Amino acid sequence: MSLPLDKALALEKQYRFQWEPAQKRHVLLYPEGLIQLTESAGEILKRIDGNASAEDIVESLEQAFPGADLKQDVIDFLEVAHDKGWIRVN
């Protein structure tokens, strides 16, 4: 199933997104452990607030990184995150 681009996205309840100073990167914490995120994954996930859609996240990232063609990479990541159960459609 393809992720709807116009629906709000939220982290699944068992995950907590945070900056981990000891590892100098963003992580997703969950009861069994943590997922270390790349810098780009952190930039995407920090914009998931329960209100922003994939379209909103792409727009925000394109404003933050002018001239970069990010749309397909962001959508691909969000689809993987959704398939892995990290995020849900609100």
Backbone as CSV, one residue per row, in Angstrom:
resi,resn,N_x,N_y,N_z,CA_x,CA_y,CA_z,C_x,C_y,C_z
1,MET,0.844,-1.191,0.000,0.000,0.000,0.000,0.884,1.248,0.000
2,SER,0.538,2.170,-0.820,1.284,3.420,-0.906,0.819,4.388,0.186
3,LEU,1.744,5.096,0.747,1.450,6.065,1.794,0.726,7.272,1.200
4,PRO,-0.425,7.682,1.755,-1.099,8.877,1.234,-0.262,10.119,1.518
5,LEU,-0.073,10.948,0.504,0.800,12.107,0.636,0.128,13.286,1.320
6,ASP,-1.196,13.284,1.385,-1.923,14.437,1.904,-2.501,14.223,3.305
7,LYS,-2.191,13.111,3.941,-2.708,12.810,5.283,-1.630,13.056,6.331
8,ALA,-2.052,13.523,7.495,-1.109,13.792,8.585,-0.434,12.502,9.044
9,LEU,0.840,12.628,9.402,1.629,11.489,9.871,2.026,11.696,11.329
10,ALA,2.133,10.589,12.054,2.538,10.638,13.461,3.438,9.441,13.749
11,LEU,4.282,9.586,14.756,5.062,8.438,15.216,4.116,7.445,15.871
12,GLU,4.392,6.169,15.703,3.643,5.155,16.434,3.914,5.363,17.928
13,LYS,2.940,5.018,18.729,2.983,5.332,20.162,4.182,4.740,20.905
14,GLN,4.669,3.580,20.486,5.770,2.943,21.216,7.136,3.557,20.920
15,TYR,7.196,4.489,19.957,8.466,5.112,19.587,8.571,6.531,20.136
16,ARG,9.794,6.887,20.525,10.073,8.259,20.933,11.287,8.731,20.134
17,PHE,11.139,9.848,19.473,12.191,10.435,18.655,12.950,11.433,19.510
18,GLN,14.269,11.326,19.525,15.052,12.292,20.298,16.487,12.352,19.800
19,TRP,17.149,13.463,20.189,18.583,13.623,19.932,19.324,12.876,21.025
20,GLU,20.293,12.077,20.642,21.103,11.314,21.585,22.510,11.895,21.581
21,PRO,22.841,12.754,22.588,24.143,13.431,22.589,25.332,12.468,22.577
22,ALA,25.224,11.354,23.284,26.346,10.418,23.352,26.669,9.842,21.973
23,GLN,25.652,9.697,21.135,25.868,9.140,19.800,25.913,10.222,18.720
24,LYS,25.641,11.454,19.133,25.655,12.608,18.221,24.762,12.382,17.007
25,ARG,23.549,11.874,17.283,22.580,11.642,16.216,21.184,11.481,16.811
26,HIS,20.186,11.610,15.941,18.821,11.346,16.351,18.599,9.834,16.404
27,VAL,17.718,9.432,17.306,17.374,8.022,17.442,15.867,7.896,17.638
28,LEU,15.383,6.695,17.371,14.022,6.315,17.737,14.170,5.322,18.874
29,LEU,13.639,5.683,20.026,13.659,4.775,21.171,12.360,3.992,21.203
30,TYR,12.461,2.723,21.598,11.277,1.884,21.786,11.596,0.910,22.903
31,PRO,10.595,0.210,23.452,10.844,-0.598,24.652,11.993,-1.606,24.537
32,GLU,12.232,-2.166,23.367,13.273,-3.183,23.212,14.627,-2.617,22.824
33,GLY,14.725,-1.307,22.573,16.012,-0.765,22.176,15.914,0.577,21.494
34,LEU,16.792,0.786,20.517,16.784,2.053,19.785,17.242,1.832,18.363
35,ILE,16.829,2.761,17.521,17.219,2.768,16.114,18.033,4.035,15.886
36,GLN,19.270,3.876,15.465,20.109,5.031,15.143,19.721,5.524,13.757
37,LEU,19.517,6.815,13.643,19.063,7.398,12.386,20.179,8.171,11.701
38,THR,20.151,8.168,10.381,21.070,9.010,9.628,20.640,10.460,9.811
39,GLU,21.500,11.365,9.408,21.166,12.794,9.522,19.907,13.128,8.723
40,SER,19.809,12.590,7.512,18.636,12.891,6.681,17.362,12.281,7.272
41,ALA,17.449,11.068,7.810,16.279,10.457,8.451,15.833,11.296,9.649
42,GLY,16.787,11.805,10.417,16.460,12.673,11.549,15.762,13.943,11.102
43,GLU,16.245,14.549,10.009,15.607,15.769,9.480,14.161,15.501,9.070
44,ILE,13.909,14.332,8.502,12.545,13.986,8.088,11.679,13.721,9.315
45,LEU,12.147,12.858,10.210,11.322,12.463,11.351,11.057,13.603,12.323
46,LYS,11.958,14.576,12.413,11.705,15.688,13.335,10.521,16.538,12.874
47,ARG,10.113,16.379,11.626,8.978,17.133,11.086,7.652,16.380,11.227
48,ILE,7.696,15.160,11.715,6.468,14.384,11.924,5.916,14.761,13.285
49,ASP,4.797,15.473,13.260,4.239,16.022,14.499,2.764,15.689,14.708
50,GLY,2.217,14.806,13.903,0.800,14.472,14.020,-0.089,15.364,13.174
51,ASN,0.477,16.435,12.625,-0.291,17.369,11.790,0.244,17.456,10.368
52,ALA,1.538,17.283,10.195,2.178,17.449,8.889,1.990,16.200,8.029
53,SER,1.678,16.418,6.772,1.574,15.328,5.796,2.928,15.146,5.117
54,ALA,3.048,14.111,4.301,4.266,13.913,3.523,4.524,15.128,2.639
55,GLU,3.478,15.674,2.039,3.629,16.877,1.205,4.178,18.039,2.016
56,ASP,3.676,18.215,3.248,4.158,19.291,4.121,5.636,19.094,4.480
57,ILE,6.004,17.849,4.735,7.381,17.542,5.121,8.323,17.819,3.957
58,VAL,7.933,17.406,2.752,8.748,17.690,1.564,8.915,19.198,1.400
59,GLU,7.817,19.940,1.525,7.879,21.397,1.368,8.810,22.029,2.406
60,SER,8.696,21.592,3.653,9.544,22.121,4.719,11.019,21.834,4.447
61,LEU,11.323,20.627,3.996,12.706,20.269,3.705,13.250,21.026,2.500
62,GLU,12.408,21.239,1.491,12.860,21.994,0.320,13.132,23.454,0.672
63,GLN,12.398,23.994,1.648,12.677,25.354,2.121,13.969,25.381,2.927
64,ALA,14.200,24.340,3.729,15.403,24.280,4.565,16.665,24.014,3.737
65,PHE,16.504,23.298,2.625,17.635,22.929,1.773,17.323,23.341,0.334
66,PRO,17.361,24.656,0.050,16.986,25.153,-1.275,17.842,24.539,-2.383
67,GLY,17.179,24.262,-3.495,17.865,23.732,-4.656,17.999,22.219,-4.671
68,ALA,17.708,21.573,-3.547,17.806,20.112,-3.494,16.492,19.502,-3.986
69,ASP,16.592,18.477,-4.787,15.419,17.752,-5.273,15.200,16.570,-4.324
70,LEU,14.345,16.771,-3.343,14.214,15.824,-2.240,12.956,14.973,-2.282
71,LYS,11.995,15.351,-3.069,10.659,14.756,-2.964,10.670,13.229,-2.985
72,GLN,11.259,12.623,-3.988,11.183,11.161,-4.090,11.923,10.475,-2.953
73,ASP,13.091,11.008,-2.561,13.841,10.404,-1.454,13.061,10.479,-0.145
74,VAL,12.405,11.606,0.102,11.623,11.767,1.332,10.442,10.808,1.322
75,ILE,9.734,10.743,0.219,8.580,9.846,0.125,9.019,8.390,0.279
76,ASP,10.127,8.017,-0.356,10.643,6.651,-0.219,10.949,6.334,1.241
77,PHE,11.610,7.266,1.939,11.923,7.037,3.354,10.650,6.905,4.183
78,LEU,9.687,7.796,3.959,8.440,7.741,4.726,7.693,6.426,4.484
79,GLU,7.730,5.935,3.269,7.073,4.649,2.986,7.771,3.507,3.725
80,VAL,9.099,3.531,3.763,9.843,2.509,4.509,9.536,2.618,6.000
81,ALA,9.553,3.849,6.529,9.246,4.050,7.955,7.841,3.566,8.289
82,HIS,6.910,3.801,7.399,5.532,3.333,7.596,5.482,1.806,7.551
83,ASP,6.148,1.204,6.562,6.170,-0.259,6.442,6.818,-0.912,7.662
84,LYS,7.815,-0.242,8.253,8.492,-0.787,9.441,7.687,-0.541,10.722
85,GLY,6.603,0.242,10.620,5.768,0.501,11.786,6.247,1.641,12.655
86,TRP,7.160,2.478,12.144,7.655,3.608,12.939,6.641,4.746,12.946
87,ILE,5.946,4.932,11.825,4.989,6.032,11.711,3.634,5.487,11.265
88,ARG,2.615,6.289,11.480,1.264,5.909,11.071,0.585,7.119,10.429
89,VAL,-0.455,6.838,9.674,-1.288,7.900,9.132,-2.273,8.272,10.215
90,ASN,-2.338,9.548,10.534,-3.233,10.036,11.600,-4.667,10.059,11.134
